[in-house]
Amino acid sequence: MPMNELGAHIELKRPDCVLSWDVALDELTVDVAPANIAGLVEFLKTDATCRFSTLIDVTAVDYPDRAKRFDVIYHFLSMYQNHRIRLRVSIR
């Protein structure tokens, strides 16, 4: 499944979680509402289209000039679908 279709699928199924998404360099990045990160991760793990079974990395980026200063970034891998996804949560 192309990354654009995967982004649209996730947004359609979990509009309560997805603020926006983008594909750059064939990588899908999903901006997630902070209160809904756990629900989206559970969906990504159990949905038959996604099956993101492995958390690869968790990191953070500091943007001191922004109101929501920090981005927490999660990288997941679906070994079943051979896809990677980046979830980004902006927090204070």
LINJOJO-V429481 format. One record per backbone hydrogen bond with DSSP energy under -0.5 kcal/mol. CO is the residue of the C=O (numbers start at 0). NH is the residue of the N-H. If there is no record, write none. Layout:
<<CO,NH> <CO,NH>>
//
This chain:
<<1,5> <2,6> <3,7> <4,8> <5,9> <6,10> <7,11> <8,12> <9,13> <13,16> <13,17> <16,18> <16,32> <19,30> <21,23> <21,28> <23,26> <26,23> <27,85> <28,21> <29,31> <29,87> <30,18> <30,19> <32,35> <33,36> <35,39> <36,40> <37,41> <38,42> <39,43> <40,44> <41,45> <42,46> <43,51> <46,50> <50,52> <50,79> <53,55> <53,76> <56,74> <58,72> <60,62> <60,70> <61,63> <62,65> <66,68> <68,62> <69,90> <70,60> <70,72> <71,88> <72,58> <73,86> <74,55> <74,56> <75,84> <76,52> <76,53> <76,78> <77,81> <77,82> <82,77> <83,27> <84,75> <85,29> <86,73> <87,31> <88,71> <90,69>>
//
